[in-house]
Amino acid sequence: MGVWLRDREWNGEPDQIVDCAIIGGGPGGLTAAVYLARFMRRCAVIDAGFGRAASIPRSQNLPGFPDGIAGVDFLVRLEAQLERYGGLIRRGEVDAIASSGDAFLISQGLDVIKARSVILATGVVNHRPAIPAAMHDAGVARGLIRYCPICDGYEARHSVVAVLGADRHGAEEARFLSGFGADVTLLAYRALELEADEIAALQRDGVSVVQTPVARLFVQQERIEAVLTDDQRLTFDTLYPALGSSPRSQLGISLGAKTSASGCIVTDQHQRTTVAGVYAVGDVVEGLDQISVALGQAATAATAVHNQLRDQDLVSRPFEPAPMHPAVGRSKRVG
């Protein structure tokens, strides 16, 4: 079976044959690659550079780093660890993936990789607020715009915080952050989808609710400024957009993998998808979006891949009896 390579179908020889193709070079993908390399498996990591981890200014809840570590520094360490075992990373985006017998063909640019198994570590895309890209990225780098209250709500405990959201997801995020003692305000980017009793409950929990929608958001030096549709201006130390995210599950869907109602890839306890030979780890899987969770899932998936391939090798290998030592198993006539 061929695979579409850009605008044509490919049926030639692959540029690389591996035991496992890992799509995504974030913490989960790189950890899976390290495990597989130590299992002495040939693997290829394909990374398009879209991961969220690289944009983390400093992660303070990653075990083993008491002073915290920048996301990009953590990735550099993982890449160096992989390279120590001979692993390499292919930079670029996967164009297509298709089943080919008991393997998979993956097209990347003008190259095609044949893999006996696949681990999808493709992550999710944050839904961003309407802020110019350069201003947004500068705000993230300076810790003024944050996307993970579980990761860094502790750091916001003494801050004046705005949560941008208009539905129950935004309300729950605001309530969660207020539990750290922060001064939290729920801002609406459109008409609030909350009932009067839900707004009252938030206010009882110490969350201020601004029902006038936000017209514009700015990063002003070390503060976030929100301009409402009535021209009122509010300033905050930190902005948490609670706008949701979209999982990068298209490659899994193209293979027939089952997804959840939110579009995440469904896996079992071994990180296996509903497609034989395809695994998924990290934020693209339904569950808690945390680096530590992705690392555990990666270890689980890599071990399952190794065991799967080992079992396949045993089945495909013809039985050959071990050579018998001349003195073993033979009767010897005496006298």
N, C-alpha and C positions, 0 to 999 in steps of 0.2 A: 504494500500500500504506500502511496506517495504522500507527500505533505506539501501544502502550498508554500512556496518560497517567494515572498513578495507577490508578483503578479503571474506566477507560473507554477505548475505542479512539478515537483522534483521527484525523481525516481532513481537517482544515481547512488554513488558510494558516499557514506557520511565522512565528514572531515574529522570526526572524533567519535570513538566508541567508549562509553563509560558504563560503570555499574549503576551509577545514580546521577541524574541531573538535578541540581538544586537551583530553583528559580527564586532569586531574591537573596541579596547579600547583607541583610540586616543581622541582628544578634541571633535570631533563630536559624537562619540559613547557614551562617558561618559556624555556629556551634554544631549543627548537624554534619557539616563538612569535616570539622575537626574529628568528630567521633568516627565517621566513615573512613577518614584517612588513617586513623589509628587501628581500625579494623582491616587495614590494608586493602581497602576498596578504592577503585578508580572513580573519582567523582569530578564533576564540573559545576562550579558555581557561576551562575549568570546573573549579573546585577545591573539594573538600569539606572541606579543612583537616585531612585525616588523615595527611599526609605525615610521614615520619620525620626529614627534614632539619631541620625546625624545632626538634626536641628536642635537636639536637647542641649541647652547651655551647660547644665550641670545636673547630673542625676545623683540625688542624695539617698535614695532608698535601695540602691543596688548592693547586695551583700558583699562584704569584703573591701569596700572602699569607704572608710570612715570619713574621709575628707571630700567624698563625692568624686565624680568623674564626668567630664564632658562626653556627650554621646559620640562625637567623632573620635575622641581618644580611645574610647572603649572599642569602637569598630577597628581602629588601627591595631590595637592589641590582638583582637581576634584574628585579623588578617595575618599578622605576624606569626601567630600560633599555627595557623593553617599552613603558611609557607614553610614552616619548620618541618612539616611532614610532606613537603613536596606539592602541596595543593596550590592551585592557581585560580584566579578569578577572571572570568570573561566579562568585559564591560560592554554593556549594550542591552537593548530590549529584545525580548523574545517576540517574534512576529506571529508564530503559530506553533501548535503542537498537535500531533496526531498519533493514534495507536498504529502500530505496525507489527502484526503478529503478536508475539509475546514481549515486544519492546515498544519504544516510543521514539518518534522522530521530532526533533525540535529545531525550528529554523530561527536563526539569529543573523540578521543582515544577509550576507551571501553564504554563510556557513550552515551546515546541518550537523546536528549531533544526534547520535543514536544512543539511547539510554535504556537499560534494563528496568529501571525504576525512576520515579520522579518524586521529589519533595517540593511542594509549593509553599514558599515562604514569602508571599507577595505583598502581605500587609494590607493596609487600608489607606484611604485618602481623607484627610480632614476636610470638612466643609468650612471654608474660611469666611470671615465677615467681609463686608465690602470696604476693604482698606487697600490702597495701592500696594502692589506686591513688594516693592522695596521698603516701604514704611512698615508693612506687616512683618517682613523678615527681620528688619532691625528691631522691632518690638519683641519678637520671639527671642532673638539673640541676647537681648538685655533683660529677659525675664519679665517683661511688661505684659506680654501676651502668652498665656499658658493654656494647654489643652488637656492636662491630666490632673484633676484634683486629687486623685489617689496618689500620684507620684509626688506632688509638691504642695498639697494643701497645707502641710506643716509650715512650709516657708512663707505662706500667705497669712499666717495666724494673726499677725499684728497689722495687717494691711487693710486698706479700703478697697474692696473688691467689687467688680461688676461682673455679673454673669449675663451673657447675651443669649436670650432664648425666649420663646413665646409659648412653649407648651409644657407638658408635665416633665419632660426630660430636663428642661432648663430649671424648672421649679425644684426638682430633686437634687440637681447639682448645686443650686443655691443653698438648699437646706443642708446638704453635706458639708459645704464649705463653712457655713455658719457654725457648725459643730467644733471648728478649730478656734472659735472666738473672733473670727474676722468680722469686720463691718461689711456686710454683704448687701448688694442691691441687685435685684433682677431687672434687667433692661429688656424691653420688647423691641425687636426689629420689625415687627408688624403687629397687627392686633393680637392681643393675648388670647390664647385658647384655654383659659383657666376660668373655672366657675368662681362665683363670689366667695363661697365657703373655702375653696382652695387658696384663694388670695389671702383670706383672713387667717387661715392656718399658717401660711408662710409668715405673715406679719407677727403672729403669736410666737413663732420660732425665732424672731429677731431679724427676719429678712425684709428689707424695704422693697416695695414693688412700685416701679414706675410704669404706668400704663400708657403714657404718651410714647409713641414709637420713636426710635432713634433714626435720625436723618443721615448723620455722618459721624464717623469715628476718626480720630487722629491720634498719632503718637507724638506727644509734645514733650521733648526733652525726656524727663524721667517720669512722665505721667501719661495716662490715657484720658483723652477728652472726648466726651460724647455730646453731640449737638442734637437736641430733640426737634421734632417737627414744629414745635411752637417756639423754636429758637432758644429754649432754655439750655444752658451749658452745665454739664456735670463733669467732675474730674475724679479719677481713681488711680490707685497705685498699680492695680493689676486687672486685666481683662481675661475672663474665661469664656470663650465662645462655646456655647452648648448647642451647636448646630448639627451634631451628628457626624457621621463619616460613611464612606462607601467602600466596601471591601473590594480588593482587586482579585476577584474570583473568576474573571472571564476565562482564563486558561483552563481552570478546573471545569467550568460549565461546558466549554467546548469539547471536553473529553467525556461529558456525561455525569460529572460528579454532582451529587445532591447538595443543595444549599438550604439554609434556614430561611425563615421569613425575612430576616434582615439582610439576606444575601451572602452570609458567611458560609464557608465550606463545612459540611458536616463530617465529623470523624468519629471513630470509635476510640476505645481506651489506648490503642496502639498507634493512634494518629492516622489510621487507614481511612481513606475516603471510600465512597461506594464504588470506585473504579479500581479493580485489582492492579496493584503495582504503583498506585498514586497515593501519596501521603500529603498531609498539610500541617503546618505548624505556625504559631505566632498569631498576630492580630487578624489574619484572614480566616481564622477558625473562631467559631462562636465561643465566647467566654471572656475572661478578664484580660484586658489589653495591658500586659505588664512584661517588661524584659525578662524578669525572673520566670514568669510562666512560659514564655517562648523558649527559654533555655531548657527547661524541663521537658517541654514537648519535643524539642529538637533531639535531646538525648533518647527519648522514647522512640521517636520515628527512626532515627539512625540505627538503633539496635534492632528494631523490627525489620528494616530494610535488609540489614546484614543477615539476619536469620532467614528471611524470605529467600534471599539469593543463595544462601548456603543450602537450604532445602532444595531449591531448584537444581543446584549443581549436583547434589547427591542423587536426585532422580534421573538427571540426564547422563550421569556418568555410568558407563556399563560396568557390570560387576566383573572384577578380575580377582581370582583367588590369589592370596599371597603365596610367593614361592616357598616351598617347604624345605627346611633344612634336611640334608641327607640323613642325619641321625635321628630325625624326629618323625614319628608316625610310620616308620617302616619296621616290619618284622625281620629279625636277623636269625638266620639258621645257625645254630651252634653245633659243632661237632660233625 
